[in-house]
Structure formats: C-alpha cells, structure tokens
Amino acid sequence: MAGMSSYLKKHTEALVKDVGIEPACVLTGKSKATLGRYYSDNPEHADRFMPIDAVVALEKAARYPHVTAALAEMQGISLSYDDRRPNAERTGGVNSDVIALSQRFAILMSEYQQSIEDGVITVNEAKRLLKETTGLQQVLIDMKLHLEEESG
C-alpha cells in the first residue's frame, strides 16, 4: 500500500504543478499548504489525499489527467486520452489511418533512437517516448473506430 500511496502522491503533485499552485488554490478553494499536504511524502501526511472534487476541478484545467491516469494504472486499466484539438474531423477512413500509423511509428522510432544513443533513457526522453506512444495508441483507436464503421 505504501508504494501505491507514494505513486498516487507523485501524480497528485504533477497535477498541481501542471495547473500551477496559485490557479490550483483558486480552482479547489484550498491553500498552498493544504495542497502540499496532499502530495507530501512526510509520514504525518501519509493518509492525506486530494478529494475527488478537487481532482476533477484540476484535471479540467490541466493538460493531462494525471491522477485519473495513475488510478487507472494502479488497477491495470488502460485509458485512452485524446488531447488533440483538431479544427476539423479527419476524413479518409482506414487508408488515412494506415498512413498516420506509419508516420507516428516512424516518429516513435526516431525518438527511441535518439533516447538510447548514450545508453540511458532520461526522464525527459521517457516523457517524449510516452507522448509518442500515446499518439500511436490514439491512431490505432481511430483506425479501430473506422474499421467498425465500415464493417457495420
């Protein structure tokens, strides 16, 4: 349980920092000290976690649903988060998806090659790889939806 607690607190901190401490205080109605307690690894705050309503308010303002993703991972659940904000919906169906899939995979492999050149994948490199992997996953989801449309 201690490992899960630490993992959840780490993602709570990432959420607050994503939004910014001052805006997070405004959105949640909590003080800086209170928000800090939610992600503190100090033993006296081990049983303090951010309330769900505060998580929802912050995740609406954040670039990524850090806590929701962490909770899902802890349960072995895979979420699909689409952070793309296209001006118009993509058309072209499966053929377009295959091209997008090839492009995304090429980008992922390029990022991977750059990351392993020195034999160590840094935190920033891992984040870039994760971003590209998530992009690849989204293309696969689009492809699945187009295949389902065409078959039904």
PyMOL commands that set and color helices and strands:
alter all, ss='L'
color gray80, all
select helices_A, chain A and resi 2-19+21-28+32-39+43-45+52-61+66-74+93-116+123-151
alter helices_A, ss='H'
color red, helices_A
deselect
rebuild
show_as cartoon
